[in-house]
Amino acid sequence: MFAMPRANGVLPDLDRCPCCNRALVYVDGDNPSRARHNSTRQVSVVGHAEPLYRQCPHCDARWHRYPRRHPLRSAATAYVNAWPAHGFRDLAAAWSDGVIRLSVGGEPYDLRRATATHDTPTEPLSADRPVYVVTAWNPGGAAASLASNQARQRALESEVGRRGWATCPASSYDVDLRWAESAIAVSAGAEADVLALARRFEQPAVQRWTDGSLAVLASGTGDLVVEPTGAVTTRVDSRICPMRAVRGEPQEDDVCRDPGGPWVSASMHESLRWRCQREVLLDALSCDVCRGGPPQGRGRPIAVSPRLVASRYGPARAAA
């Protein structure tokens, strides 16, 4: 979202952490019109008279304090980029969970590793030969914008189509909907060729599903990143609104509503965050109510620079 520097040349404080999404702004209930407090840390560095960057008091995430043309921006960049991988997962952890959604015969199915709570398929679905789930999102595990991810995914699908491999639409998502990404399921082609394609699109791993078994392979070596485990398939009766999806709740008939408004700084930040998340989830999972149409709500904040999306590796870092 566009943010004008203040009179002192710094960017406005964020209302929520771009990593853990916890609130940074608190309003005094006795005087909500004036009493506001922002808990963001303004971090000072030896050699600089002014604080150099900002930090979340909850998860220690870092982001910039100064706009791009500010003389202290370049000095701050090294510290912001040195943010430790707090909250970010390694390859095995990133690919060991999540749900794969496959469109088989035009019907959606969810495929996941068997667990204590999901160990019996409600709708048997078998794979008589290996099925490889490949994505082009977030190359190298680095967060990218939705538009960039969509463009890369189209390029991947075009390449798969050129090779004439049998495919079906696919996606992957976190059970708590913290991230989602489009993918493609390939059921033809040698395993070595599929891994080579994943490497071309800078993907460190590929998921392999055979009848009753789900594993993760390293694209560089073909070695197992996650050992084969039992796989459970479930037919998706209704693609419930991903912005209101709560386990066990029925679908609602009305379109979801943008929570932003009235249009002050905090509500614009929240509206932009909400709409970006909605676009990502609809791209991967769709919705049987709105079919990808606009939400309810007045107005729409405009992002003048690409907004990074969360991925299976962890939350997106702030771009500004």
RONU-104194 format. One line per 5 residues: number of its first residue (from 1); their letters; for each residue x, y, z negated of C-alpha. Coordinates in steps of 0.5 Angstrom, whole numbers, always signed. Layout:
REM RONU-104194
NUM = A = X Y Z ~ ...
This chain:
REM RONU-104194
1 = MFAMP = +0 +0 +0 ~ +2 +7 +2 ~ +5 +11 -5 ~ +8 +18 -4 ~ +14 +19 -9
6 = RANGV = +12 +23 -15 ~ +15 +30 -16 ~ +21 +27 -19 ~ +22 +23 -13 ~ +20 +16 -16
11 = LPDLD = +15 +12 -14 ~ +9 +11 -18 ~ +9 +5 -23 ~ +5 -1 -21 ~ -1 -3 -25
16 = RCPCC = +1 -11 -24 ~ +7 -15 -24 ~ +8 -17 -17 ~ +11 -24 -20 ~ +6 -26 -25
21 = NRALV = +1 -21 -24 ~ +0 -19 -31 ~ -3 -12 -32 ~ +2 -7 -34 ~ -3 -1 -35
26 = YVDGD = -7 -1 -41 ~ -13 +4 -43 ~ -15 +6 -50 ~ -22 +4 -51 ~ -23 +10 -55
31 = NPSRA = -21 +15 -50 ~ -21 +11 -43 ~ -21 +18 -39 ~ -14 +20 -41 ~ -10 +15 -46
36 = RHNST = -6 +10 -41 ~ +0 +7 -42 ~ +4 +3 -37 ~ +9 -2 -40 ~ +14 -3 -34
41 = RQVSV = +21 -3 -36 ~ +25 +3 -33 ~ +32 +0 -33 ~ +38 +4 -34 ~ +45 +2 -31
46 = VGHAE = +52 +5 -33 ~ +54 +10 -28 ~ +47 +13 -27 ~ +44 +18 -31 ~ +37 +16 -28
51 = PLYRQ = +34 +9 -29 ~ +35 +5 -23 ~ +30 +0 -22 ~ +24 -3 -26 ~ +22 -9 -29
56 = CPHCD = +16 -13 -32 ~ +16 -14 -39 ~ +13 -21 -39 ~ +17 -25 -33 ~ +23 -20 -32
61 = ARWHR = +21 -19 -25 ~ +25 -13 -22 ~ +23 -8 -16 ~ +25 -1 -14 ~ +24 +5 -17
66 = YPRRH = +26 +10 -11 ~ +23 +10 -4 ~ +27 +8 +2 ~ +30 +15 +3 ~ +32 +16 -4
71 = PLRSA = +40 +17 -5 ~ +39 +12 -11 ~ +35 +7 -7 ~ +42 +3 -4 ~ +45 +3 -11
76 = ATAYV = +39 +0 -14 ~ +38 -5 -8 ~ +44 -10 -11 ~ +40 -10 -18 ~ +33 -12 -15
81 = NAWPA = +36 -17 -10 ~ +40 -20 -16 ~ +33 -22 -19 ~ +34 -29 -22 ~ +30 -34 -19
86 = HGFRD = +25 -34 -25 ~ +19 -37 -24 ~ +21 -40 -17 ~ +22 -47 -16 ~ +27 -52 -13
91 = LAAAW = +26 -56 -7 ~ +23 -62 -10 ~ +18 -58 -15 ~ +16 -54 -9 ~ +14 -60 -5
96 = SDGVI = +12 -65 -10 ~ +5 -62 -11 ~ +0 -58 -8 ~ -6 -61 -3 ~ -6 -62 +4
101 = RLSVG = -12 -61 +8 ~ -13 -64 +14 ~ -19 -63 +20 ~ -20 -70 +22 ~ -26 -71 +27
106 = GEPYD = -28 -64 +26 ~ -29 -66 +18 ~ -24 -63 +13 ~ -21 -68 +8 ~ -16 -66 +2
111 = LRRAT = -10 -71 +1 ~ -6 -71 -5 ~ -1 -75 -9 ~ -5 -80 -14 ~ -6 -77 -21
116 = ATHDT = -9 -79 -27 ~ -15 -75 -25 ~ -15 -76 -18 ~ -13 -83 -17 ~ -19 -86 -13
121 = PTEPL = -21 -83 -6 ~ -28 -81 -6 ~ -28 -82 +2 ~ -23 -87 +5 ~ -18 -84 +10
126 = SADRP = -13 -88 +13 ~ -6 -87 +17 ~ -5 -93 +21 ~ +2 -89 +23 ~ +6 -84 +20
131 = VYVVT = +3 -77 +20 ~ +8 -71 +19 ~ +5 -65 +16 ~ +10 -59 +18 ~ +9 -51 +17
136 = AWNPG = +13 -45 +20 ~ +11 -41 +14 ~ +16 -37 +9 ~ +22 -40 +13 ~ +28 -42 +8
141 = GAAAS = +24 -41 +2 ~ +24 -33 +3 ~ +17 -30 +2 ~ +14 -27 +9 ~ +8 -22 +11
146 = LASNQ = +2 -26 +13 ~ +3 -23 +20 ~ +10 -26 +21 ~ +8 -33 +18 ~ +2 -33 +23
151 = ARQRA = +6 -31 +29 ~ +11 -37 +27 ~ +6 -42 +26 ~ +3 -40 +33 ~ +10 -41 +36
156 = LESEV = +10 -48 +32 ~ +4 -50 +35 ~ +6 -48 +42 ~ +12 -52 +41 ~ +8 -58 +39
161 = GRRGW = +3 -57 +44 ~ +9 -57 +50 ~ +11 -64 +47 ~ +5 -67 +48 ~ +4 -70 +41
166 = ATCPA = -2 -72 +38 ~ -4 -67 +32 ~ -10 -64 +28 ~ -10 -58 +24 ~ -8 -58 +17
171 = SSYDV = -6 -53 +11 ~ -3 -54 +4 ~ -5 -50 -2 ~ -4 -50 -9 ~ -10 -53 -14
176 = DLRWA = -10 -46 -17 ~ -10 -42 -11 ~ -4 -39 -12 ~ -1 -40 -5 ~ -4 -43 +1
181 = ESAIA = -1 -44 +8 ~ -3 -46 +15 ~ +1 -52 +18 ~ +0 -58 +23 ~ -1 -65 +22
186 = VSAGA = +3 -69 +28 ~ +2 -76 +29 ~ +6 -78 +34 ~ +13 -77 +36 ~ +20 -80 +33
191 = EADVL = +21 -78 +26 ~ +28 -75 +28 ~ +25 -71 +33 ~ +20 -68 +28 ~ +25 -66 +23
196 = ALARR = +29 -63 +28 ~ +23 -59 +30 ~ +22 -57 +22 ~ +30 -55 +22 ~ +29 -50 +28
201 = FEQPA = +23 -47 +24 ~ +28 -46 +18 ~ +23 -51 +14 ~ +27 -55 +9 ~ +22 -61 +8
206 = VQRWT = +17 -64 +12 ~ +11 -68 +8 ~ +10 -75 +11 ~ +3 -79 +10 ~ +3 -87 +11
211 = DGSLA = -3 -91 +9 ~ -4 -90 +2 ~ +3 -87 +1 ~ +5 -79 +1 ~ +13 -77 +1
216 = VLASG = +17 -71 +2 ~ +23 -71 +7 ~ +29 -67 +7 ~ +29 -64 +14 ~ +37 -63 +15
221 = TGDLV = +38 -71 +13 ~ +32 -74 +13 ~ +33 -76 +5 ~ +27 -77 +1 ~ +26 -70 -3
226 = VEPTG = +20 -73 -7 ~ +19 -81 -7 ~ +13 -84 -4 ~ +7 -84 -9 ~ +0 -86 -8
231 = AVTTR = -4 -82 -4 ~ -12 -80 -5 ~ -16 -77 +1 ~ -23 -74 -1 ~ -28 -71 +4
236 = VDSRI = -29 -64 +3 ~ -37 -63 +3 ~ -37 -55 +3 ~ -31 -50 +4 ~ -33 -46 -2
241 = CPMRA = -31 -39 -2 ~ -23 -39 -4 ~ -24 -32 -8 ~ -29 -35 -13 ~ -27 -43 -13
246 = VRGEP = -27 -45 -20 ~ -27 -53 -20 ~ -34 -56 -21 ~ -38 -50 -20 ~ -43 -50 -14
251 = QEDDV = -42 -45 -7 ~ -45 -39 -7 ~ -50 -36 -2 ~ -47 -29 -2 ~ -40 -26 +1
256 = CRDPG = -35 -24 -4 ~ -34 -17 -6 ~ -28 -13 -6 ~ -27 -11 -14 ~ -23 -5 -12
261 = GPWVS = -27 +2 -14 ~ -28 +7 -15 ~ -22 +10 -11 ~ -17 +12 -16 ~ -10 +9 -16
266 = ASMHE = -11 +3 -20 ~ -17 +1 -16 ~ -13 +2 -9 ~ -8 -3 -12 ~ -13 -8 -14
271 = SLRWR = -17 -8 -8 ~ -10 -8 -3 ~ -8 -14 -8 ~ -15 -18 -7 ~ -16 -17 +0
276 = CQREV = -9 -19 +2 ~ -10 -25 -2 ~ -17 -26 +1 ~ -14 -26 +8 ~ -8 -31 +6
281 = LLDAL = -13 -36 +3 ~ -18 -35 +9 ~ -13 -36 +14 ~ -11 -43 +11 ~ -18 -46 +8
286 = SCDVC = -23 -42 +11 ~ -30 -41 +8 ~ -37 -44 +10 ~ -40 -37 +7 ~ -37 -32 +11
291 = RGGPP = -33 -35 +16 ~ -28 -31 +15 ~ -32 -24 +16 ~ -31 -18 +12 ~ -32 -18 +4
296 = QGRGR = -37 -14 +1 ~ -35 -7 -2 ~ -34 +0 +0 ~ -28 +3 +3 ~ -21 -1 +5
301 = PIAVS = -14 +1 +2 ~ -9 +1 +8 ~ -2 -2 +7 ~ +3 +2 +11 ~ +8 -3 +11
306 = PRLVA = +8 -11 +11 ~ +6 -14 +4 ~ +9 -21 +3 ~ +5 -27 +1 ~ +6 -32 -5
311 = SRYGP = +9 -39 -3 ~ +10 -46 -5 ~ +17 -43 -8 ~ +14 -38 -12 ~ +11 -31 -13
316 = ARAAA = +13 -26 -7 ~ +18 -20 -9 ~ +15 -13 -9 ~ +17 -10 -2 ~ +17 -3 -4
